[in-house]
């Protein structure tokens, strides 16, 4: 079975899409077969992967197909390939904003994505990564968390992001209906870290104190190169001189180590 990682946190602006993209590209560099799934109607991940409207179905139609139980298309019809990063992906567009009513019409509305990605077609992927929107209490995020085998939380090195971790863990625990959520946690990845500031160091120390080895060893530094990469539409892990890319590759190594235990 695939490892299905939901990249999620209820606070916005913490680097979820940057993390999903670079972790996916880094896993591919490590020889893993990767599928990225854009679940955000802003479709930043899709644009980063150079998606152009091509008339083919997107993640919205994939969800509608499952809810309506009209499987007229092959799952491969929804998947595109990014040659630069050598990863597959399912794109999103603005239509995703109307998907909540469709999800709500399903008799088991929290399990739509679970049913889709349990299909044998997706077993060819070692890793499926969901780039989730911000609000964790919406039905689409609940679906992503239910379908995931692991949760990866990017946490910006500032207090409001730190304070959102507990709520995220409680939400995930309720969705998984377990008393011990630790087997489902891929990790807490500190992002936008500036080692010169007391705030970054304080938040990083507090995360270690509160969550121990759930926290990835190397934080992601806050550097301009991360913003520039959205313009070049290439991953940071693909640039050997990128300090941010090297930090993401360190996280990839930890992911592979944790999942191969």
C-alpha positions in Angstrom: 0.0 0.0 0.0 1.0 3.6 -0.6 2.2 5.9 2.2 -0.5 8.7 2.1 0.8 11.9 3.7 -1.6 14.8 4.5 0.3 18.1 4.7 -1.9 20.1 7.0 -2.2 22.6 9.8 -5.1 24.9 10.6 -3.0 28.0 10.4 -2.3 29.5 7.0 1.0 30.9 5.8 3.2 28.1 7.3 4.6 26.7 4.1 2.2 23.8 3.4 2.5 23.9 -0.4 6.2 24.6 -0.4 6.6 21.6 1.9 4.3 19.3 -0.1 6.1 20.2 -3.3 9.7 19.8 -2.0 9.0 16.7 0.0 7.4 15.1 -3.0 10.3 16.1 -5.3 12.8 15.0 -2.7 11.2 11.6 -2.3 11.3 11.2 -6.1 15.0 12.0 -6.1 15.3 9.2 -3.5 13.8 6.7 -6.0 10.2 6.8 -4.7 7.3 6.9 -7.1 5.3 10.0 -6.1 1.8 11.4 -6.7 1.0 14.9 -5.5 -2.7 15.8 -5.0 -3.7 19.5 -4.9 -6.7 19.8 -2.6 -6.7 23.6 -2.4 -8.9 25.7 -4.6 -6.2 28.4 -4.8 -4.3 25.7 -6.8 -0.8 27.0 -5.9 0.7 23.5 -6.1 -0.8 22.9 -9.5 0.6 26.2 -10.8 4.0 25.3 -9.3 3.8 22.1 -11.2 3.1 24.1 -14.4 -0.4 22.9 -14.8 -2.3 24.5 -17.7 -6.0 24.1 -18.3 -6.0 21.2 -20.7 -9.7 20.1 -20.8 -9.0 17.0 -18.8 -10.7 16.3 -15.4 -9.2 17.6 -12.2 -9.5 16.6 -8.6 -13.0 18.1 -8.5 -14.3 15.7 -11.2 -12.5 12.8 -9.4 -14.4 13.5 -6.2 -17.7 14.0 -8.1 -17.2 10.7 -10.0 -16.8 8.9 -6.7 -19.8 10.5 -5.0 -22.1 9.9 -8.0 -20.8 6.4 -8.5 -20.4 6.9 -12.2 -16.9 5.7 -12.9 -16.8 6.6 -16.6 -13.1 7.6 -16.6 -10.0 5.7 -16.0 -8.1 7.1 -12.9 -5.2 7.8 -15.3 -7.3 10.4 -17.0 -7.0 12.6 -13.9 -3.2 12.4 -13.6 -0.6 14.7 -15.2 3.2 14.4 -15.1 5.7 17.1 -14.4 8.8 16.3 -16.4 11.1 18.8 -14.5 10.5 17.0 -11.1 9.5 13.6 -12.6 6.4 13.4 -10.4 2.8 12.7 -11.2 0.1 15.0 -9.9 -3.7 15.6 -9.8 -4.4 19.3 -10.2 -7.0 21.6 -8.7 -8.8 24.6 -10.0 -11.4 27.1 -8.8 -14.1 24.5 -9.3 -12.9 22.9 -6.1 -14.6 25.7 -4.1 -18.0 24.1 -4.9 -17.0 20.6 -4.0 -18.3 20.8 -0.4 -22.0 20.5 -1.4 -21.1 17.4 -3.5 -19.2 15.8 -0.6 -22.0 16.6 1.8 -24.4 14.7 -0.5 -22.5 11.5 0.0 -23.9 9.0 2.6 -20.4 8.6 4.0 -19.1 12.1 3.3 -15.9 11.7 5.3 -14.6 8.7 3.4 -14.8 9.8 -0.3 -11.0 10.3 -0.6 -10.4 7.1 1.3 -12.5 5.2 -1.2 -10.7 6.7 -4.1 -7.2 6.2 -3.0 -7.8 2.6 -1.8 -8.2 1.6 -5.4 -5.5 -0.7 -6.6 -4.6 1.7 -9.4 -2.8 3.9 -6.8 -0.7 1.1 -5.4 1.9 1.9 -8.0 2.8 5.0 -5.9 5.2 4.7 -2.9 4.0 8.1 -1.7 0.8 10.0 -2.2 0.9 13.6 -0.8 -2.1 15.7 -0.2 -1.6 19.5 -0.2 -4.5 20.6 2.1 -6.2 23.9 2.4 -6.0 25.8 5.7 -9.3 25.2 7.6 -9.0 21.8 9.2 -12.7 21.7 10.1 -13.9 21.6 6.5 -15.1 18.4 4.9 -12.4 18.2 2.3 -9.6 18.4 4.9 -11.5 15.8 7.0 -11.5 13.6 4.0 -7.8 14.0 3.5 -7.0 13.3 7.1 -9.2 10.2 7.1 -7.6 8.9 3.9 -4.0 9.6 5.1 -1.7 7.1 6.7 0.4 9.9 8.1 0.1 13.6 9.0 3.0 16.0 8.3 2.6 19.4 10.0 4.6 22.3 8.8 4.9 24.8 11.7 6.2 28.2 11.2 8.6 29.3 13.9 6.2 31.6 15.6 3.8 31.3 18.5 0.5 31.2 16.7 1.6 28.3 14.6 3.0 26.5 17.7 -0.3 26.9 19.5 -2.2 25.4 16.6 -0.4 22.1 16.8 -2.4 20.7 19.8 -5.7 21.5 18.0 -4.5 19.8 14.9 -3.5 16.7 16.8 -6.8 16.6 18.6 -8.7 16.9 15.3 -6.7 14.1 13.7 -7.2 11.9 16.8 -11.0 12.4 16.5 -11.0 11.6 12.8 -8.9 8.5 13.3 -10.9 7.5 16.4 -7.8 6.4 18.3 -6.4 7.2 21.7 -2.8 7.1 20.6 -2.2 9.2 17.5 1.6 8.8 17.4 1.6 5.9 14.8 -0.1 8.3 12.3 2.2 11.2 12.8 4.9 11.7 10.1 6.3 14.6 11.9 6.3 18.3 12.8 8.5 20.2 10.4 9.6 23.7 11.6 9.5 26.1 8.7 10.6 29.8 8.2 13.2 29.4 10.9 15.6 32.2 11.6 18.3 31.1 14.0 19.2 34.7 14.7 15.8 35.5 16.4 14.8 34.7 19.9 11.3 33.8 18.7 12.4 31.1 16.2 14.7 29.5 18.8 12.0 29.7 21.5 9.3 28.1 19.3 11.7 25.4 18.1 12.7 24.6 21.7 9.1 24.6 22.9 8.2 22.1 20.1 11.0 19.8 21.1 9.9 20.1 24.7 6.3 19.4 23.9 6.5 16.8 21.1 10.0 15.3 21.4 11.0 13.1 18.4 7.9 14.0 16.5 9.8 17.1 15.5 12.2 16.8 12.5 15.8 17.3 13.3 16.6 20.1 10.9 14.3 23.1 10.6 13.6 24.8 7.2 15.4 28.1 7.2 13.6 31.4 6.2 15.5 32.5 3.1 14.5 34.5 0.1 15.3 31.5 -2.2 12.1 29.8 -1.0 10.0 32.7 -2.4 12.0 32.9 -5.6 11.3 29.2 -6.3 7.6 30.0 -7.0 8.8 32.1 -9.9 11.1 29.5 -11.4 8.5 26.8 -10.7 11.2 24.4 -9.7 11.8 22.6 -6.4 14.4 23.8 -4.0 15.7 20.2 -3.6 16.7 20.2 -7.2 19.3 22.9 -6.6 22.4 21.6 -4.9 23.3 25.0 -3.6 20.0 25.7 -2.0 20.2 25.7 1.8 16.4 25.3 2.0 16.5 22.4 -0.4 19.2 20.7 1.7 17.0 21.1 4.8 14.0 19.5 2.9 16.3 16.6 1.8 17.2 16.1 5.4 13.4 15.8 6.2 13.0 13.4 3.3 15.8 11.2 4.8 14.0 11.2 8.1 10.7 10.3 6.5 12.2 7.3 4.7 13.9 6.3 7.9 10.8 6.5 10.0 8.6 4.7 7.4 11.1 1.9 6.8 11.3 0.9 10.5 
